[in-house]
């Protein structure tokens, strides 16, 4: 399998037509078909399903495309980083759970960076993707949490990926809810208090389980649940439906959460929030600077 074949297959998936893809690639359709068949034969999968209306990705094909894009992105990053013609542009990529202190530290990096050329990326994403991003060196570090409920699985994933976890802060879970919520005035909340209200959770895709959830206690039964991948959507749902989310409580004083309050949850459980690094690679200067900003943001808000 070659990079050229990956480019061919991605172009076909985007065009949804062999004819259009071959025209955009400036190759013949038989050559394109043969390249796809060679990869399918090599891997023992079917990437495209052919029908009267054209072609569509199979489930295996959709997964293949996701990995193929990562491979090509890594090649582009490699070329971009070491090309003599383009020079050495500073680059920092962070993959993280949806923490406002991460966004604040990221904004400080952009504001304070003295260089003329840079590429900064913050990818708020799923737990498994955070681990994959750091393992594949797409991201310089990842930010997630570990608790007694997910420790065995998350630490096992980190160990098998040869990644190290470094604790930033240990906190008790809090309940995020609207300042107008009927429970907003409480000094603490129980699960029984929360039972009548919708629970908000971030989507984890095909890896949806309590071990990979961004929120603690996600496996507890809840009659009303709202799931989304976007933070703004969940915050709007929180305000519109008297929903709640279980998180760290660290960002309770941030202006972004002006309509949201955080109330301690009555539990003995704790969240260990930290960053993940490749254990065999020394962090770059930019990465160390970002970690310092993270520590300062957490110290100000926890």
ABEGO torsion letter per residue (X at the ends): XBAAAAAAAAAAAAAGBAAAAAAAAGBBAAAAAAAAAAAAAAAGBBABBBBAAEBBBBAAAAAAAAAAAAAAAAAAAAAAAABAAAEBBBBBBBBBBBBAAAAAAAAAAAAABABABBBBBBBBBBAAAAAAAAAAGABABBBBBBBAAAAAAAAAAAAAAGBBBBBABBBBBBBBBBAABAAAABABBBAAAAAABBBBBBBAEAABBAAABABBGAABBBABBBBBABAAAAAAAAAAAGBBBBBAGAAAABAAAAABBBBBBBBABBBBBBBBBBAABBBBAAAAAAAAAAAAAAAAAX
